[in-house]
Amino acid sequence: DKMFIESLNFFWQAERSQIYRVLNIMKKWGWLSSEIVFQTDRPNKKLYTISDVGKSEFLNLLSTDCIDEALFTRNQLLLR
């Protein structure tokens, strides 16, 4: 979530709980996978990796000109 805050938060604000909720949905759709990384000096973390299906969906999003109503409060152009 630190990367999200430092790179996207300026034009797309989201709470930590929202980010992980969406990641879980994307995992159910097959857009990404995850694995637990065990750490001894820190809490374990979950590492997400985009799948081929996820890459295809992402490229489709980048090539789409439609603007979803939910994005009106966010800058879709800057997000892309």
All heavy atoms as an XYZ file, in Angstrom:
676
protein
N       0.812     -1.194      0.000
C       0.000      0.000      0.000
C       0.857      1.261      0.000
O       0.415      2.302     -0.418
C      -0.998     -0.022      1.141
C      -0.354     -0.012      2.518
O       0.820     -0.335      2.647
O      -1.074      0.312      3.471
N       2.118      1.158      0.437
C       3.015      2.315      0.408
C       3.252      2.771     -1.032
O       3.240      3.965     -1.319
C       4.338      1.978      1.084
C       5.297      3.137      1.122
C       6.591      2.769      1.820
C       7.554      3.930      1.786
N       8.855      3.581      2.333
N       3.445      1.804     -1.963
C       3.653      2.153     -3.353
C       2.415      2.855     -3.915
O       2.518      3.821     -4.653
C       3.971      0.918     -4.195
C       4.300      1.292     -5.635
S       4.521     -0.057     -6.813
C       5.366     -1.291     -5.930
N       1.236      2.373     -3.547
C      -0.008      2.991     -4.008
C      -0.076      4.432     -3.522
O      -0.345      5.345     -4.302
C      -1.218      2.201     -3.488
C      -2.537      2.769     -3.943
C      -3.109      2.346     -5.122
C      -3.193      3.732     -3.192
C      -4.322      2.864     -5.546
C      -4.399      4.251     -3.609
C      -4.962      3.823     -4.797
N       0.190      4.641     -2.243
C       0.104      5.980     -1.661
C       1.107      6.923     -2.317
O       0.789      8.066     -2.629
C       0.304      5.913     -0.136
C      -0.899      5.227      0.509
C       0.522      7.302      0.462
C      -0.709      4.874      1.964
N       2.313      6.446     -2.563
C       3.346      7.300     -3.133
C       3.169      7.552     -4.628
O       3.668      8.544     -5.144
C       4.723      6.694     -2.874
C       5.112      6.727     -1.413
C       6.438      6.058     -1.128
O       7.024      5.437     -2.041
O       6.882      6.139      0.030
N       2.468      6.678     -5.335
C       2.373      6.846     -6.785
C       0.975      7.239     -7.285
O       0.870      7.990     -8.239
C       2.808      5.569     -7.490
O       1.939      4.506     -7.159
N      -0.072      6.737     -6.671
C      -1.422      6.964     -7.194
C      -2.308      7.827     -6.312
O      -3.330      8.326     -6.767
C      -2.130      5.614     -7.408
C      -1.463      4.638     -8.362
C      -2.221      3.328     -8.388
C      -1.364      5.225     -9.749
N      -1.976      7.996     -5.069
C      -2.864      8.647     -4.114
C      -3.197     10.085     -4.486
O      -4.237     10.600     -4.101
C      -2.267      8.591     -2.707
C      -3.288      8.829     -1.633
O      -4.375      8.261     -1.675
N      -2.949      9.665     -0.671
N      -2.338     10.732     -5.262
C      -2.578     12.109     -5.657
C      -3.883     12.259     -6.435
O      -4.613     13.218     -6.290
C      -1.408     12.636     -6.491
C      -1.611     14.027     -6.999
C      -1.580     15.111     -6.137
C      -1.838     14.261     -8.340
C      -1.778     16.398     -6.608
C      -2.041     15.542     -8.812
C      -1.998     16.612     -7.946
N      -4.213     11.262     -7.282
C      -5.420     11.358     -8.096
C      -6.380     10.183     -7.922
O      -7.412     10.130     -8.565
C      -5.069     11.506     -9.586
C      -4.026     10.553    -10.063
C      -4.366      9.300    -10.495
C      -2.699     10.929    -10.060
C      -3.411      8.416    -10.926
C      -1.730     10.047    -10.499
C      -2.081      8.793    -10.938
N      -6.038      9.222     -7.073
C      -6.942      8.098     -6.805
C      -6.746      7.672     -5.359
O      -5.834      6.934     -5.046
C      -6.636      6.937     -7.737
C      -7.662      5.859     -7.701
C      -7.987      5.068     -6.638
C      -8.523      5.450     -8.754
N      -8.971      4.201     -6.978
C      -9.331      4.405     -8.258
C      -8.683      5.867    -10.066
C     -10.274      3.773     -9.049
C      -9.622      5.240    -10.838
C     -10.410      4.205    -10.327
N      -7.620      8.143     -4.486
C      -7.473      7.846     -3.072
C      -8.259      6.597     -2.708
O      -9.390      6.422     -3.143
C      -7.934      9.034     -2.242
C      -7.075     10.249     -2.498
C      -7.552     11.476     -1.772
O      -8.557     11.454     -1.096
N      -6.821     12.558     -1.929
N      -7.625      5.739     -1.922
C      -8.271      4.511     -1.478
C      -7.755      4.146     -0.094
O      -6.588      4.367      0.221
C      -7.986      3.374     -2.453
N      -8.632      3.581      0.695
C      -8.246      3.097      2.011
C      -7.554      1.744      1.852
O      -7.797      1.006      0.899
C      -9.479      2.946      2.899
C     -10.202      4.250      3.179
C      -9.356      5.228      3.961
O      -8.608      4.804      4.864
O      -9.438      6.437      3.669
N      -6.710      1.412      2.799
C      -5.995      0.132      2.776
C      -6.978     -1.034      2.657
O      -6.764     -1.966      1.879
C      -5.152     -0.009      4.035
C      -4.409     -1.327      4.097
C      -3.581     -1.423      5.343
N      -2.481     -0.461      5.225
C      -1.579     -0.276      6.147
N      -1.624     -0.948      7.267
N      -0.604      0.593      5.968
N      -8.064     -0.994      3.409
C      -9.038     -2.092      3.366
C      -9.655     -2.230      1.974
O      -9.919     -3.339      1.522
C     -10.131     -1.869      4.410
O     -10.821     -0.654      4.156
N      -9.859     -1.116      1.291
C     -10.422     -1.151     -0.058
C      -9.437     -1.789     -1.035
O      -9.818     -2.578     -1.894
C     -10.774      0.255     -0.528
C     -11.347      0.300     -1.929
C     -11.599      1.718     -2.409
O     -11.286      2.689     -1.718
N     -12.151      1.844     -3.591
N      -8.167     -1.466     -0.906
C      -7.147     -2.012     -1.806
C      -7.108     -3.534     -1.700
O      -7.144     -4.240     -2.704
C      -5.768     -1.410     -1.487
C      -5.758      0.085     -1.809
C      -4.668     -2.135     -2.275
C      -4.553      0.830     -1.267
N      -7.076     -4.046     -0.475
C      -6.986     -5.505     -0.295
C      -8.288     -6.200     -0.673
O      -8.268     -7.326     -1.175
C      -6.545     -5.848      1.125
C      -5.102     -5.488      1.330
C      -4.725     -4.369      2.061
C      -4.092     -6.249      0.742
C      -3.395     -4.022      2.217
C      -2.759     -5.915      0.888
C      -2.419     -4.793      1.623
O      -1.100     -4.463      1.760
N      -9.397     -5.538     -0.497
C     -10.682     -6.098     -0.923
C     -10.695     -6.273     -2.447
O     -11.092     -7.315     -2.977
C     -11.821     -5.185     -0.455
C     -13.187     -5.767     -0.610
C     -14.278     -4.962      0.100
N     -14.180     -3.522     -0.059
C     -13.905     -2.654      0.938
N     -13.708     -3.074      2.163
N     -13.842     -1.366      0.709
N     -10.210     -5.273     -3.169
C     -10.163     -5.345     -4.635
C      -9.141     -6.385     -5.089
O      -9.379     -7.122     -6.052
C      -9.864     -3.953     -5.239
C      -9.609     -4.048     -6.736
C     -11.018     -3.000     -4.961
N      -7.995     -6.473     -4.408
C      -7.014     -7.503     -4.757
C      -7.615     -8.898     -4.620
O      -7.388     -9.762     -5.479
C      -5.765     -7.381     -3.874
C      -4.830     -6.221     -4.199
C      -3.757     -6.090     -3.118
C      -4.200     -6.385     -5.569
N      -8.392     -9.131     -3.580
C      -9.036    -10.439     -3.411
C     -10.045    -10.718     -4.515
O     -10.148    -11.853     -4.997
C      -9.695    -10.535     -2.034
C      -8.677    -10.721     -0.941
O      -7.639    -11.329     -1.142
N      -8.978    -10.189      0.236
N     -10.780     -9.707     -4.937
C     -11.730     -9.879     -6.045
C     -10.975    -10.208     -7.330
O     -11.354    -11.115     -8.081
C     -12.595     -8.609     -6.222
C     -13.541     -8.450     -5.032
C     -13.370     -8.653     -7.535
C     -14.251     -7.110     -4.980
N      -9.894     -9.474     -7.581
C      -9.100     -9.722     -8.785
C      -8.504    -11.126     -8.773
O      -8.405    -11.766     -9.822
C      -8.015     -8.657     -8.910
C      -8.566     -7.265     -9.173
S      -7.314     -5.971     -9.072
C      -6.378     -6.308    -10.536
N      -8.148    -11.606     -7.605
C      -7.629    -12.970     -7.486
C      -8.719    -13.985     -7.823
O      -8.473    -14.959     -8.540
C      -7.092    -13.202     -6.077
C      -6.441    -14.541     -5.901
C      -5.864    -14.700     -4.507
C      -5.308    -16.090     -4.318
N      -4.839    -16.302     -2.958
N      -9.935    -13.759     -7.341
C     -11.052    -14.662     -7.656
C     -11.331    -14.696     -9.149
O     -11.733    -15.721     -9.696
C     -12.309    -14.230     -6.901
C     -12.266    -14.527     -5.434
C     -13.543    -14.073     -4.748
C     -13.437    -14.246     -3.246
N     -14.627    -13.767     -2.536
N     -11.154    -13.572     -9.819
C     -11.386    -13.492    -11.263
C     -10.243    -14.102    -12.065
O     -10.320    -14.190    -13.295
C     -11.590    -12.044    -11.687
C     -12.893    -11.446    -11.236
C     -13.995    -12.105    -10.756
C     -13.219    -10.066    -11.221
N     -14.984    -11.218    -10.445
C     -14.544     -9.948    -10.721
C     -12.541     -8.919    -11.565
C     -15.177     -8.725    -10.570
C     -13.169     -7.695    -11.412
C     -14.476     -7.609    -10.928
N      -9.144    -14.459    -11.397
C      -8.000    -15.040    -12.087
C      -7.046    -14.020    -12.668
O      -6.181    -14.354    -13.469
N      -7.190    -12.765    -12.279
C      -6.338    -11.708    -12.806
C      -4.977    -11.669    -12.130
O      -4.038    -11.092    -12.674
C      -7.003    -10.355    -12.680
C      -8.232    -10.194    -13.513
C      -8.791    -11.119    -14.340
C      -9.064     -9.049    -13.599
N      -9.928    -10.614    -14.930
C     -10.117     -9.342    -14.490
C      -9.028     -7.805    -13.008
C     -11.106     -8.431    -14.806
C     -10.026     -6.885    -13.318
C     -11.046     -7.198    -14.220
N      -4.871    -12.266    -10.952
C      -3.595    -12.327    -10.255
C      -3.569    -13.506     -9.314
O      -4.583    -14.142     -9.064
C      -3.285    -11.016     -9.507
C      -4.376    -10.339     -8.683
C      -4.412    -10.889     -7.281
C      -4.090     -8.860     -8.642
N      -2.377    -13.800     -8.847
C      -2.204    -14.870     -7.865
C      -1.466    -14.269     -6.681
O      -0.949    -13.150     -6.753
C      -1.418    -16.036     -8.468
O      -0.134    -15.599     -8.877
N      -1.434    -15.011     -5.585
C      -0.727    -14.506     -4.406
C      -0.027    -15.649     -3.697
O      -0.389    -16.811     -3.849
C      -1.693    -13.812     -3.451
O      -2.597    -14.737     -2.894
N       0.989    -15.283     -2.957
C       1.696    -16.254     -2.130
C       2.130    -15.550     -0.843
O       2.368    -14.352     -0.834
C       2.898    -16.843     -2.853
C       3.999    -15.833     -3.154
C       5.207    -16.455     -3.821
O       5.920    -17.216     -3.147
O       5.412    -16.157     -5.013
N       2.201    -16.321      0.223
C       2.652    -15.795      1.503
C       4.178    -15.850      1.540
O       4.773    -16.885      1.241
C       2.071    -16.607      2.681
C       0.552    -16.608      2.645
C       2.602    -16.084      4.010
C      -0.090    -15.270      2.900
N       4.787    -14.736      1.887
C       6.239    -14.672      2.056
C       6.495    -14.641      3.561
O       6.098    -13.696      4.246
C       6.825    -13.423      1.373
C       8.322    -13.324      1.635
C       6.528    -13.431     -0.120
N       7.118    -15.699      4.059
C       7.397    -15.792      5.494
C       8.650    -14.987      5.820
O       9.658    -15.071      5.113
C       7.565    -17.257      5.902
C       6.313    -18.050      5.711
C       6.124    -18.841      4.585
C       5.300    -17.991      6.662
C       4.951    -19.554      4.396
C       4.122    -18.705      6.486
C       3.945    -19.485      5.351
N       8.561    -14.205      6.883
C       9.667    -13.352      7.313
C       9.903    -13.570      8.808
O       8.941    -13.722      9.557
C       9.355    -11.885      7.031
C       9.022    -11.616      5.571
C       8.750    -10.158      5.291
O       9.463     -9.555      4.534
N       7.739     -9.584      5.915
N      11.143    -13.555      9.209
C      11.441    -13.761     10.626
C      11.511    -12.451     11.404
O      11.131    -12.399     12.561
C      12.783    -14.501     10.793
O      13.811    -13.760     10.130
C      12.696    -15.901     10.215
N      11.958    -11.372     10.753
C      12.115    -10.106     11.460
C      10.939     -9.154     11.292
O      10.907     -8.092     11.895
C      13.413     -9.411     11.018
C      13.466     -9.190      9.511
O      12.749     -9.891      8.781
O      14.242     -8.313      9.079
N       9.962     -9.543     10.482
C       8.768     -8.727     10.218
C       7.568     -9.656     10.099
O       7.721    -10.852      9.914
C       8.919     -7.948      8.922
C      10.002     -6.918      8.942
C      10.025     -6.182      7.642
N      10.925     -5.043      7.736
C      11.081     -4.167      6.797
N      10.414     -4.279      5.670
N      11.911     -3.170      6.951
N       6.373     -9.078     10.125
C       5.195     -9.928      9.879
C       5.244    -10.508      8.458
O       5.805     -9.898      7.548
C       4.021     -8.955     10.016
C       4.548     -7.817     10.814
C       6.011     -7.717     10.489
N       4.671    -11.681      8.288
C       4.600    -12.279      6.958
C       3.831    -11.356      6.034
O       3.004    -10.568      6.472
C       3.926    -13.643      7.020
C       4.722    -14.614      7.852
O       5.928    -14.491      8.005
N       4.049    -15.594      8.411
N       4.116    -11.451      4.748
C       3.408    -10.603      3.793
C       2.870    -11.444      2.645
O       3.320    -12.562      2.405
C       4.310     -9.501      3.259
C       5.499     -9.988      2.447
C       6.344     -8.806      2.005
C       7.576     -9.269      1.246
N       8.400     -8.133      0.833
N       1.893    -10.891      1.953
C       1.302    -11.558      0.803
C       1.808    -10.843     -0.446
O       1.667     -9.630     -0.583
C      -0.222    -11.499      0.872
C      -0.903    -12.401     -0.145
C      -2.421    -12.341     -0.053
C      -2.922    -13.217      1.049
N      -4.397    -13.365      0.994
N       2.409    -11.608     -1.345
C       2.959    -11.073     -2.582
C       2.009    -11.411     -3.729
O       1.684    -12.578     -3.950
C       4.340    -11.678     -2.835
C       5.073    -11.223     -4.091
C       5.417     -9.744     -4.014
C       6.332    -12.054     -4.275
N       1.561    -10.396     -4.451
C       0.638    -10.578     -5.568
C       1.400    -10.516     -6.886
O       2.316     -9.717     -7.051
C      -0.438     -9.489     -5.559
C      -1.394     -9.614     -4.405
C      -1.151     -8.974     -3.201
C      -2.548    -10.380     -4.527
C      -2.032     -9.091     -2.137
C      -3.443    -10.502     -3.466
C      -3.176     -9.850     -2.281
O      -4.042     -9.969     -1.240
N       0.992    -11.366     -7.848
C       1.594    -11.404     -9.178
C       0.474    -11.394    -10.208
O      -0.480    -12.168    -10.106
C       2.440    -12.685     -9.353
O       3.395    -12.741     -8.293
C       3.157    -12.688    -10.685
N       0.606    -10.535    -11.199
C      -0.427    -10.455    -12.237
C      -0.334    -11.665    -13.159
O       0.760    -12.127    -13.496
C      -0.314     -9.120    -13.022
C      -1.541     -8.919    -13.913
C       0.969     -9.079    -13.824
C      -1.665     -7.512    -14.458
N      -1.494    -12.191    -13.553
C      -1.537    -13.358    -14.447
C      -1.631    -12.877    -15.900
O      -1.797    -11.685    -16.169
C      -2.771    -14.208    -14.121
O      -3.952    -13.500    -14.458
N      -1.535    -13.807    -16.827
C      -1.695    -13.458    -18.240
C      -3.083    -12.883    -18.505
O      -3.230    -11.940    -19.273
C      -1.450    -14.682    -19.126
C       0.012    -15.089    -19.154
O       0.882    -14.245    -18.836
O       0.294    -16.260    -19.484
N      -4.098    -13.463    -17.853
C      -5.467    -12.940    -17.993
C      -5.535    -11.521    -17.441
O      -6.150    -10.634    -18.037
C      -6.477    -13.859    -17.272
C      -7.871    -13.267    -17.305
C      -6.472    -15.246    -17.888
N      -4.880    -11.298    -16.308
C      -4.844     -9.967    -15.710
C      -4.143     -8.959    -16.604
O      -4.594     -7.816    -16.745
N      -3.046     -9.371    -17.241
C      -2.337     -8.483    -18.167
C      -3.230     -8.120    -19.340
O      -3.261     -6.960    -19.777
C      -1.060     -9.157    -18.671
C       0.027     -9.226    -17.647
C       1.243     -9.970    -18.193
C       2.243    -10.232    -17.095
N       3.389    -11.025    -17.562
N      -3.960     -9.108    -19.841
C      -4.872     -8.864    -20.952
C      -5.966     -7.875    -20.554
O      -6.293     -6.951    -21.309
C      -5.486    -10.185    -21.415
O      -6.427     -9.968    -22.426
N      -6.536     -8.056    -19.363
C      -7.570     -7.137    -18.876
C      -7.007     -5.738    -18.677
O      -7.662     -4.744    -18.984
C      -8.167     -7.654    -17.574
C      -9.046     -8.864    -17.731
C     -10.308     -8.580    -18.529
O     -10.843     -7.446    -18.470
O     -10.773     -9.503    -19.221
N      -5.785     -5.645    -18.171
C      -5.141     -4.346    -17.968
C      -4.924     -3.632    -19.299
O      -5.230     -2.445    -19.442
C      -3.812     -4.538    -17.234
C      -3.039     -3.270    -17.034
C      -3.518     -2.269    -16.199
C      -1.831     -3.083    -17.679
C      -2.805     -1.096    -16.004
C      -1.107     -1.912    -17.491
C      -1.592     -0.915    -16.649
N      -4.416     -4.352    -20.295
C      -4.212     -3.752    -21.616
C      -5.537     -3.343    -22.239
O      -5.617     -2.315    -22.923
C      -3.447     -4.715    -22.520
C      -1.999     -4.981    -22.097
C      -1.385     -6.076    -22.975
C      -1.176     -3.710    -22.142
N      -6.576     -4.124    -21.996
C      -7.907     -3.779    -22.485
C      -8.378     -2.475    -21.844
O      -8.939     -1.606    -22.520
C      -8.885     -4.914    -22.190
C     -10.254     -4.665    -22.773
O     -10.374     -4.210    -23.902
N     -11.283     -4.956    -21.989
N      -8.145     -2.319    -20.545
C      -8.515     -1.086    -19.848
C      -7.791      0.108    -20.449
O      -8.380      1.160    -20.671
C      -8.190     -1.193    -18.354
C      -8.301      0.092    -17.542
C      -9.766      0.509    -17.416
C      -7.682     -0.073    -16.179
N      -6.502     -0.048    -20.726
C      -5.723      1.058    -21.278
C      -6.180      1.464    -22.670
O      -6.030      2.615    -23.062
C      -4.238      0.688    -21.317
C      -3.554      0.529    -19.966
C      -2.094      0.134    -20.169
C      -3.651      1.788    -19.133
N      -6.746      0.521    -23.420
C      -7.171      0.828    -24.785
C      -8.639      1.222    -24.882
O      -9.118      1.541    -25.957
C      -6.903     -0.382    -25.694
O      -7.721     -1.470    -25.312
N      -9.344      1.236    -23.752
C     -10.765      1.564    -23.744
C     -10.967      3.053    -23.542
O     -10.319      3.663    -22.701
C     -11.490      0.792    -22.627
O     -11.265     -0.599    -22.830
C     -12.969      1.079    -22.609
N     -11.872      3.629    -24.318
C     -12.145      5.055    -24.208
C     -13.310      5.369    -23.286
O     -13.548      6.526    -22.966
C     -12.447      5.647    -25.590
C     -11.202      5.712    -26.457
O     -10.102      5.812    -25.896
O     -11.344      5.669    -27.685
N     -14.061      4.358    -22.870
C     -15.230      4.628    -22.041
C     -14.795      5.030    -20.633
O     -13.768      4.618    -20.137
C     -16.169      3.430    -21.987
S     -15.492      2.025    -21.112
N     -15.615      5.861    -20.018
C     -15.349      6.308    -18.655
C     -16.491      5.824    -17.775
O     -17.643      6.177    -17.974
C     -15.231      7.833    -18.569
C     -14.048      8.310    -19.422
C     -15.068      8.282    -17.128
C     -13.907      9.807    -19.480
N     -16.166      5.015    -16.822
C     -17.146      4.492    -15.885
C     -17.613      5.618    -14.967
O     -16.821      6.456    -14.552
C     -16.502      3.368    -15.066
C     -17.501      2.609    -14.235
O     -18.061      3.211    -13.301
O     -17.709      1.425    -14.514
N     -18.900      5.644    -14.643
C     -19.429      6.690    -13.766
C     -18.738      6.732    -12.418
O     -18.607      7.787    -11.813
C     -20.928      6.498    -13.569
C     -21.737      6.810    -14.802
C     -23.228      6.666    -14.552
O     -23.654      6.845    -13.398
O     -23.941      6.394    -15.516
N     -18.267      5.601    -11.942
C     -17.591      5.562    -10.645
C     -16.259      6.289    -10.676
O     -15.704      6.617     -9.640
C     -17.384      4.113    -10.214
N     -15.742      6.570    -11.864
C     -14.444      7.222    -11.981
C     -14.545      8.736    -12.093
O     -13.530      9.412    -12.170
C     -13.692      6.675    -13.197
C     -13.389      5.182    -13.181
C     -12.711      4.782    -14.487
C     -12.511      4.827    -12.014
N     -15.750      9.291    -12.088
C     -15.881     10.730    -12.271
C     -15.171     11.537    -11.197
O     -14.714     12.638    -11.452
C     -17.352     11.146    -12.329
C     -18.000     10.838    -13.651
C     -19.246     10.277    -13.695
C     -17.350     11.092    -14.843
C     -19.851      9.982    -14.905
C     -17.931     10.801    -16.060
C     -19.191     10.247    -16.085
N     -15.051     11.005     -9.998
C     -14.384     11.736     -8.932
C     -12.875     11.486     -8.944
O     -12.151     12.053     -8.160
C     -14.932     11.346     -7.567
O     -14.736      9.939     -7.372
C     -16.401     11.684     -7.446
N     -12.424     10.656     -9.838
C     -11.002     10.332     -9.939
C     -10.536     10.674    -11.348
O     -11.320     10.669    -12.286
C     -10.788      8.851     -9.652
C     -11.258      8.496     -8.271
C     -11.267      7.006     -8.079
N     -11.615      6.698     -6.703
C     -12.310      5.647     -6.358
N     -12.717      4.797     -7.249
N     -12.581      5.433     -5.091
N      -9.287     10.934    -11.525
C      -8.777     11.299    -12.827
C      -8.292     10.048    -13.551
O      -7.181      9.569    -13.325
C      -7.644     12.318    -12.684
C      -7.277     12.920    -14.017
O      -7.281     12.247    -15.032
N      -6.970     14.204    -13.996
N      -9.134      9.528    -14.425
C      -8.822      8.281    -15.131
C      -7.598      8.431    -16.026
O      -6.779      7.538    -16.132
C     -10.020      7.827    -15.946
C      -9.820      6.470    -16.584
C     -11.012      6.029    -17.395
O     -11.777      6.842    -17.848
N     -11.159      4.737    -17.546
N      -7.445      9.585    -16.661
C      -6.303      9.806    -17.540
C      -4.993      9.726    -16.764
O      -4.052      9.062    -17.189
C      -6.422     11.154    -18.240
C      -5.279     11.531    -19.182
C      -5.174     10.518    -20.321
C      -5.473     12.931    -19.706
N      -4.924     10.377    -15.616
C      -3.709     10.324    -14.795
C      -3.459      8.918    -14.259
O      -2.306      8.488    -14.157
C      -3.801     11.303    -13.626
C      -3.704     12.783    -13.991
C      -3.917     13.639    -12.743
C      -2.378     13.111    -14.637
N      -4.515      8.183    -13.940
C      -4.354      6.818    -13.460
C      -3.702      5.946    -14.515
O      -2.812      5.170    -14.234
C      -5.704      6.232    -13.047
C      -5.677      4.779    -12.579
C      -4.870      4.670    -11.282
C      -7.082      4.273    -12.350
N      -4.148      6.098    -15.763
C      -3.567      5.308    -16.862
C      -2.113      5.668    -17.022
O      -1.259      4.879    -17.268
C      -4.311      5.558    -18.161
C      -5.663      4.910    -18.157
C      -6.355      5.139    -19.458
N      -7.675      4.551    -19.403
C      -8.458      4.447    -20.441
N      -8.065      4.883    -21.609
N      -9.639      3.909    -20.337
